[in-house]
Amino acid sequence: MEYYEQLLIICPLIFISGLVDSIAGGGGLISLPAYHVTGFSPHFALGTNKFVSCIGTVFSTMRFVKNKNYNLTSAIQSILFALIGASIGAKIAIYLDVIVLRYILVFGIPVIAVIVYKKKNLEKRKPKNLSKIKIIIYSSCIGLIIGGYDGFFGPGTGTFLILIYTSVLGFDLLTSMGNAKLVNLSSNLASLVVFFVEGKILFEIGIPAAFCAITGHYIGSGFAIKKGQTIVRPMLLVVLILLLTKIIIDLFS
């Protein structure tokens, strides 16, 4: 496929991916297939996607940080343990067949989707009266577990972070999204370094695609901040359905 043909396919999908990812996570469910369908090898698809998504995520994260939609204590602990969890998850992936996790998710994601559907008050939750030490402990566990998932499997990491922050720590929707962005960006940057060192990024595609990602992330984060759960809850459900569909297809392909 010619260079300009690749851009014509990839760039619009990267914009949509950034829009979705900034609101509910799971943008990789859209962006990765875009690279594969245009002829990228798996490693270059992953590396270029990581480069583009990291740049886009920086801009959506900045909007949440600027609006103070995050909990710094929780975010720092989650980031530290997510990096540890991701390295552990990657090592487990070497020895444990990923099909085991896929079967777990096939049964688990519908349950999560029902919970999201029934939660009508994600935006205006009453914060749980947790001490600082409990926030640190819970946030460390969240980072370790979801970081482990990210290292082992990956898709939907941001979505799961948002849901767990609201459910376990009782953060409101925007605080949960800000924390999820900070944690996801940190783990993505760590893996981006590896892809860069290994030379698995096609910058001639990645740089123009990054501008599309920036636009999608900027617009999407603005929608999320202004519209709250009006737009986030439906998007969370869409991402969970996309993730479930992908896992089922992978199981039977």
Summary of the structure (lengths in Angstrom):
residues: 253
radius of gyration: 17.2
end to end distance: 24.7
largest distance: 57.3
contacts: 921
relative contact order: 0.22
helix: 83%
strand: 0%
